[in-house]
Amino acid sequence: MKKFIWPIYLILLKKVDSTNQYAKKNIIKYKKNWTIILSFNQKNGKGFRNNYWITEKGKNLTFSIILQSLILPIHKGYIINVIISNAIHKILLNYNKNFWIKWPNDIFFKKKKIGGILIENNIFYKKIHTFIIGIGLNVNQTDFDNKINASSLKKILKKQFNLKKLLNKIIFSIQKEYIFFKNYGEIFIRNYYINNLYLKDKISFFYIYSSNYKKKIISGIIRNITKTGNIVIELYNNKKISFFSQKEIKLII
């Protein structure tokens, strides 16, 4: 087995509805930092806005990490998403340069989604003390519903992956990125994240959920993210700089 920076505690489940839900229900039982809840047969994985993560048995990576060594104020919770996104992206760049981080928590290859991250927090006295980090990555699956804008590493790279070896690489990369944050700070990891954002500096279309905007579909250019993780968009029609949270906006692809 690959050596890790910190030891991991692997919990392998034959079948589970959702690794994140399992981790949440058993958080008192699994108190060790870097506990990994892994299943190659996840039946009911969920993403943001209750979107489902559909996965074939034995072909993809679906796992959750319980992280308890990092304490952050609520407004800085986005940092863990940056750490995870950067770490996965760096692994995939070894295979192809056309992988991107789609704000705030997806991994894309060109116009296709191949991975997603869902982070849930335990908050105590206005600080986040425990992160449950759910990760789904399409690896060896090749059949997808045409209605789903998805692909996999196997379809893209034309090769079969060993799931356990790939998991070990990702976990090691996450631990390494965590060290980068601890040693070099927020700006260091933010810069990598921003420089590798999907469709950055390109005209794109967005659906607006916020009631502050009369128009529900706008055009704009992704320029940056704020110090709290919101996206910074230059509106195309008037060059105005606007800021949006994850709940207020969605990129139209």
Protein Blocks (a to p, Z undefined) as FASTA:
>chain_A
ZZdfbdcdddddfbdfblklmmmmmmmmmmcghiacddfbdfbbccehhiacdddehiac
cdddddfkbccdfklmmmmmmmmmmmmmmmmmmmockbccddfkbccehjacfbdcdddd
ddeehiafbdcddddddfkbcbdcfkbccddfklmnopacdfklmmmmmmmmmmmmmmmm
mmnojmlmmmmmmmmgghihiacddddfbfkbmblbdcdddfbdcfkopacdddfklopa
cdddfklpccdZZ
